[in-house]
Amino acid sequence: MGEAPAIPPADQYTWFSPGRNRIVTTSTAEAPVTPGVNDWTLIGQPETRRD
């Protein structure tokens, strides 16, 4: 069996590039700047806290 996918920290944004089949995380809501990749799709973001 394959390894379980890593779960990013709760304060990270998760981005997916279908053209490169890559997933990366960032600490801001801005799409990653990666040469040759311009199709980032936001697939996860930190949950807002409701106190």
Secondary structure, DSSP 8 states (H G I E B T S, - for coil): ---------TT-EEEEETTTTEEEEESSSS---BTTB---EEEE-------
